């Protein structure tokens, strides 16, 4: 089973067909970066159209069992998530509403301070806010996973401890391997995993050792080392694949509507756009390379299966509840 | 089994307890008169809170089988509906969204011309609009029932014919019994029922012969006569009970935000508020009176059971699909 727990492609029939060619059984897709509730609903409407148009390729995933159904039918199950709590605005009642509409992951912050927690680009991290505590409890109640990929360390550790259900870092790597603002310290990874949570390894070049030049061997050895240190059952993939997106999209991700000036995030003035992907992971047909790479660093078949999708499948089973 | 297919009470624990005392197994509740999408979502949030607060009394109904589950648990299953298409605004994609959020009935108009059809208070009825045809097809696709209670005759007959699934008049009576703008001609009732649709008998005094003074015997004889003429399998109750609502609410129903001046609808300047209910149907504990009255006009047990809920249950089974 292959599950990629974070993608934000410029979706098209071409990409849906590549998902099938790559035997990707499920993906968690970002459907909101800075969108408010009504804008997020428009994005769900767009996905509803795609589900109608491409029933032979994709299906809406709501619970883990939908992946079994998708495998049976030769489809990819698509689960929705937000990289920001902007879709719930300032209204805790929207947590249940977005869950009913299919949301299964929600980041409490995207780089900046939010109403709920502190993002990883703020200079001060004040932890989970008053509203944040209420929203985590509500997310736990309805079965919407807390995702802290873009959050600051203290906020993340507090969220892992406050949440009564395991949380996730859907797309990041250990900072000990590749120091980067978005990669995670050992303390953060420990807090998430020791509470039953998951870490999804990112293939976004800014999160890789050597960026675009990162080797498959280095990436896979990092996975093996992380498994040795934190337990293989807590690890999966969250590629952060942004296939076919124009550079205007990475600017939207970084700046949204919160600033009138440019913010380069992990990029720079001279490299403002999406960085090129490593040549061994360009699109959804390349998961076989990672599977092979994991074998070459000594993982056995059961371990490889756990990383490639088995662990996310178990986590989905425990985390998602039907409305 | 008792199903009341239209209520718009000022909901409270008192009324939820009366539903249980009256053995009402399911109700279809109006959750929007003139609300736009975002306002409708706020109303759903309020129902979500009630479902959390009173789990021993009520439960959210999505499919007919939820009524069986409610009976087992001693709850009343609550199904959502709109008396106006305002919640979908001008966006056909919202049809599937509101269905996912639980909407199961939607009127194409509320008295006035809408984007979809003509209401019963307009002087000209131009039938189903271009958008109306698209929306009926989409409602058929997702399993959202077309309700024409407040629509004009031509629009209603066209909707009954265009719809590939049976439609409903959830709350109105035959005009032949009580002439009133909101009651329905034989032609309209025939168009709806011969296409498999349902008529729910209203207990709103403006729809009754003699209004508040209407007798139980007259109401029940009218039901028996309608069964003889159009087939008992197409008939149920849609009481239009607006219990404990202040008169400001009937003004909201009639005027919404579409007029700066008052419109008395079925009322008048001297009787602008809610009319008093007949003494044999004041609240949800009074369904036993109707059951008794139907027996007194000669209906047998199977016929009474069909009217009191069996027919709506069958219609729910055929009309509602899970998202």
HADDOCK unambig.tbl for C-alpha pairs under 7 A between the chains (distance, minus, plus):
assign (segid A and resid 45 and name CA) (segid B and resid 93 and name CA) 5.48 0.50 0.50
assign (segid A and resid 93 and name CA) (segid B and resid 45 and name CA) 5.47 0.50 0.50
assign (segid A and resid 100 and name CA) (segid B and resid 101 and name CA) 6.41 0.50 0.50
assign (segid A and resid 101 and name CA) (segid B and resid 100 and name CA) 6.42 0.50 0.50
assign (segid A and resid 101 and name CA) (segid B and resid 101 and name CA) 6.89 0.50 0.50
